[in-house]
Amino acid sequence: MKDGFFLFGPHEVFRIFHYGGLMKRLLLFFLAFSFGHPLTVSAFEPGHLGINGFISQGYLVSSGNNFLADSTSGTFEVNEMGVTFHSRLNDKLRLGLQLLSRDLGKDGNNDVRLDWAIGDYRYRDWFGVRMGKIKLPIGLYNEVRDSDFLRPMAFLPQGIYDENKRNFMVSAAGVGVYGHLPLARLGDVDYQAFAGEGDCGEDSGQVLRFKNMVKQTAQQEGLGVLTKFEPDNQYVYGGSIIYNPPLNGLRLGASFFKGLSDFEIELTNSLSAEPFKTDGSGGLDDFWVFSLEYVSSEMTISSEYTEFTSVRELFGTPMSPEKSQGWYGLVSIRPLEKLTFSALYDHFYADKNDHGGKSYEQMGLPSYVAWRKDFGIGLRYDINFNWLVKAEWHHVDGAALGLDIFNPGGLERDWNYFVAKASFNF
């Protein structure tokens, strides 16, 4: 082991996994380029590739409502497995990719996917370029949301890091720029900007919710039965600025995201021989996150605030946009080196201008689908450098953030969920 990573030669790497299709071609290209390219700096070991990864398995059970899966009866469909390959070719250029398999209810189903893959050229500290499938810098933690070791609780706060939107917002095929700017006695600034094409995924909660909307609207208007529904990913772009003031451990940030996906829709009606073909679209407009984090040797305090607009168009008609609002506060205390206690309050409103849910009541829905107020307490224990376990309990008031996707039979206002998780990192 060196610098926390295992180093293997090319023959050992090919014996670790067998990937098919696109995954195999990408891995072969990455390995061939890494080992075939001459290394110009003696500090790097020629002919070697860094590999690290993680495996985590959880158990989720809830009362009152299903949460992200069929959780009222308990489920083990809560896991992530990832392996990262990385190689530094010289002091400015590096390559890396991560293959990820995850399962969260209907999302993922443990298919192996390319989570990210980049070529990263750092010209100077103040400017660098990344190309490929890049991670998106939304809030403080979106870029590391798949690593259980880098967060105190099993899930990131849902008001900001909604798991139903994960696939759309975690990475994009495109280009990004970044840099580090010193400000003398005032501290320093890290910036990023990106543009590309997102990947909302066919099994994500966001796509399932739009699909259910199409089914309901088609049924109400007598348009037929949904027989085809395919996402067609469009653009994403945005950026972030993180300010590191002279006070050690403090970070302040602001980030922006905008993205859109189209959907190909086909309906079959018994009164017509030809299917009815149309399209729809859905996305996030002006998604802002404002962030604060303070880290000391014994405590971490973080809080983030978001506002964003959900935009949708169905059967050629734009739907009324929703301006949503959310924030959270999270405190983690480490009384012992290996033990962390956390307390979370996570608050979200589907409509910033209708906290009480009156507009939802007018549509025949319960008012509490307009909000989600989550209070959670958790415990994390780091057994050693490689292993950790977590357990946490949450009480939730409200049913916003797509909870109807997992509860077609109806929703409860007050409900609870419990998560236990074990993770291995190498």
N, C-alpha and C positions, 0 to 999 in steps of 0.2 A: 504494500500500500504506500502511496505517495501523495501528500497533500490531500488526504481524505478520499482519493479515488484509486480504484484498481487500474493497473496498466497492463494491457495485453498486446501481444503481437498479432498480425493479421490472421494467422492460422487459427489461433485460439478464438478470435471473434466469430469466425464462420461456424464454429462448433457450438456457439451459445444458443442461437435461435435460427429457425428457418422461416423466412418471410416470403409470402407470395406476392405476385402482381407488382403494383406500384411500389409497395413497401420494399420489396426485395431490390428493385432497380435503383431506388433512391439510396439504399444502404450500400449497394455495390459501387455506385458512383462515388459516394462519400468516402468509402474505404480506399477505392482506387486513387482518388485525387489526393487523399491525405498521405498515403504511403508512397505515391509516385512523385509527389512534389518535393523538391529538395528543400531542406530546412537550412536557413541561413544564420541562425543564432545558436551558438553552442549550448546555451542554457536549456534548450528544448531537446528532448530525446528523439532522434530520428527513428522512424519505423514503428512508433508506438501510438496507441490510441487510448485516450482516457474514457473510461466507462463508469457511470454510476447510475443508481436507480433507487426505486422504492416499491414496496408492496404494503398495502393496508387493507384491512378487513374490518367492517363494522356491523353492528346490529342496531336496527331502528325499530322502535315500537311507539305507537301513539294512541291516545284515547280521544274520542269525539270525531276526529277527522283523519283521513289519510294524508300523509305529508310526503310528497315527492315519490311515493311508491305505495303499494298496498300494505301500509304500516300498522293499521289497527290490529291486525293479527300477528304483527312482528315480522320482520324481514331481514335477511342477510344480503339483500341486493344493494349493498353499500360497500363498494371496493374500488380501489385504483391500483394499477400496476404500471410502472413506467421504467424505461431504460433510456439513458442519455449517452450519446456518443459525441465526443468533442476532441478537436485537434487544433493546436496552435501552430500555424505554419511558419510564422515569424513574429516579430514584436508588434506588428500592425494587423495581421490577418489571421482570423480563426474561423473554423467551420464547426457546426454543431447541429444535432437533430435529436428529437425525443420521440419515441414510439410509446403510445399510451393505450392501455386497455382499462376501461372503467365501466362500472355498472351502478346505476342509481334508478331503481324502478325500471321503467321502460326505456330509459335513456342510456345509450352505450351498449348494453348487453354483451360486454366484454369483447367486442370487436376491436382488433388492433388497428389503430389509426395513427397517422402522422400528426402529432400534436403541434410541433414546430420544427423548422429546419432553416438554418440561416447561414449566410456568408456575411461575416462582420469585418469591415475594414475601418480601423480607427486611425485616421490621418493625424490628428492631434487630440489632446485632451478636450479641446473645445469643439471638435467636430468628428463624427464618425457616421458610417452608413451601414445599414443592415438590409439585406435582400433575401427573399424567400418567403417562408411562412413564419411570420414574426409574431411574437407575443405583444399584446396591446396594453399600454400603460394607462389603465383606468383606475383611479383611486390609488391607494398605497399598495394594495395587495393582489390586484388582478393577475399580475405576471407570475405570481408564485402560488396561485390558488390551488394547484393540484398537488402541492407538496405538504403532506400532513405535518411534517416536522417544523414547518415555518409558521404555523399558527397555533394559538393556544387551545382553540376549541375545534370540534369536528367539522362544523360548517362556518364559513365566513358570514357576517351579518347579512341577512337576506334583503334588507331594505336597500342595500347598495349592490351586493353581489348575488343577485337572484339566480339560483341554480337553473331555473327555467330558461334564462337568457344566456347561460354560460357558453354554449357552442357558438352563438352569434358574436359574443364579445371577447372571447379569450384569445383568438389569434386571427390573422388574415394573411392571404397571399398577396404580397406587395413589397413596399419599400418603406424604410424608416430612417430618420436621421436623429442623432443624439449628441450630447456634449456636456461638458462640465466647465462652468465659468466661475473662477474665483472672484470674490468681491472684497478682497483685502480684509480689513477688520470687521466687515459686515457679514462675513461667512462665505457661502458659495451657493451656486444654483446648478441643478441638473435639469436638462430639458430633453424632451423627445417629441417627435412629430411623425405621423404615419399616414399612409393611404394605400388602399388595396381592395381586395374582394373578400368578404366574409364567408363563413360557412355555418349556416344556422342548423344544419343537420335535419334529417327526416324524422328523428325520434325525440327531439328536444321538446320540453314543455311548451316553449314558445310556439313551435310549429303545430303541436297537437291542439293548442288552444285556438289557433286560427282555423285549423281544420274543423274543429267542433262548431265554430262560428259559421263556417260555410254550410255545414250540414243543417244547422238550425234555420238559417236564412232560406236555404233552398226548400226546406220542408214547409216553412211558413208561407212562402210565395208560390208553392206548387211547381217548382222548377225541375224536380226529379231527384234521383238518388245519386250521391257522389260516387263516381267510379274511378276517377283519377285525380290525384293531388300531389304535385311535385314542386318542391322548392327550387327556385332559380336565383342563386345568390347574386347580389348586385354590389354596390360600393360600401366601403366604410372609410372613414378618415377621422383624424383627431390628433390630440397631443396632450402633453402634461408638463408642468413645471413644479419642481420640488425645491424649496428654499431651505437650506441648512444654516440657521443663524449661529452666532458664536456660542450659544448655550449648548453644551454637549448633550446629545441624546434627543434634541428637539428637531422635528421636521414639520414643515408646513407645505401644503401642496394644493394645486388646482389642476383638474384634467377635464378634457372635453372629448365627446364621442358622438358621431353621427353615422347611421347606417340604414340600409334599406334592402329588403329581399322581395322578390316577386314570386308568385305561385301560379303554376299552370293548373287549371281546374276543368274537369269534364264531368257533366251530369247526364244521366240517362233517364228518359221519360218514356213511359209505355205508350204515350200518344204520338210519339215522334220516332221515326226510324233512325234518324241521325242524332248522335249525341250533341248536347249543347256545350260548346267550348267557350271558355272565358278565362280571365285571369284576375288576380288580386295582388295586393302588395301590403307589406307591413314593415314597420321599422321604428327606430328611435331617433328623435330629432332633439337637438340641443341638450344632450345628456351631460350635465355638469356635475362634478364631484369636488368638494372642498374638504381638505384633509388636515388633520393634526395628529401628531404622534410624539410621545415623550417616553424615552427608554432609559432606565437606570439599572444598576446591578440587581435590584430587588423588585422592580416594578415596571410595568408598561401601561401607559394610558393612551388610548386612541379614540378618536371621534371623527366621523365624516358626515357630511351633509350633501344630499343630491336633489336636483330637480331635473325632470326630463319630460318630453312630450312623446306620447305614443301616437303614431300616425298609421292609418289603415285605409285601404280602398278595396271595395268588394263589388263585383258585378258592375264595374264602371262608375260607381258612386263613392265619393270620399265619405268616410265616417267622421263623426265629430272627434277631434283630437282630445286626448286627456293629458292634462298637465299634472304629473305626479310629484310627490315630495316624500323624502325619507331622511332619516338620520339615525345614528346610534352612538352610544358611549360604551366603551369596553375597558375594564380595569383588570389587569392580571398581576398577581402578587406571588413572589417566590420566597416563602419562608425558609425553604431548604433548597440546596443547589438543584436537586432533581424533582422537586415538587412545585407545581404551579396551581394556584386557585384563581378562577376567573369569574367575573360577574358581568353580564351583558344586558343592556336595555336597547332594543331595536324597534324603531317606530317608523311606520310607512302609511301614507295616504294615497289611494289611487287617484283622487282628484284633489289637488291643492286647494281648490275653491269650494269644496263640498266635504268637509271633514266628517259631517254627520251622516252622509250617505243618502240625502233626500232624493237626489236624482236617480239613485238605484231603486229606491222604494217606488218611485213613479213608473219604473220599468217592471215592477212586480218582483223585484229581488229584495232580499233582506238588507237592511241598512249596513250591517257589519261586513259586507263584502267590500266596503269602501276603506277599511283600515286593517292594519295588522300591528299589534303591540306585543312584542316578544320579550319576556324577562327570563333570562337563563343563568344558571350557575354551573360551573364545570371544574373538573379536576384533571390535571395532566401529571403523569409520572414518567420521567425518563429513566428507564431501567439501566441503560448504558448508552454508549455512543450510537448504537445501531437500533435499539428497541425503545418504543414508548407505548403507553396505554393511556386512553382518555375515557372519561365518563361524564355525562352532563344531563341536566334536566331543564326543560323549558315549559313555561306556562304562556299561552298565547291567547290574547283577546282579539278576535277579528278573523276574517277569512279572505283578505286580499292576496295579491301576488299569485293569481292563477290557481288557487286551491280548488276551484270547481273542476279543474281537469281531472283530479284524482278522486273526486267525490260526486259522481253523477247523480247519486240518490239524494243529495241534499247536504247542507253544511251546518255545523254547530258553531256558535259564537265563541264559547270558551272551551279550550282544549289543551292538551299537554303532549309533549313527546320526550322520549328518552333515547340517548345515543351512547353506545359503548364502542370503542374502536381500538385496535392494535395495529401498529405500523412498524415496519422494518426498513431501514435505510442503509444503503451500501455505496 
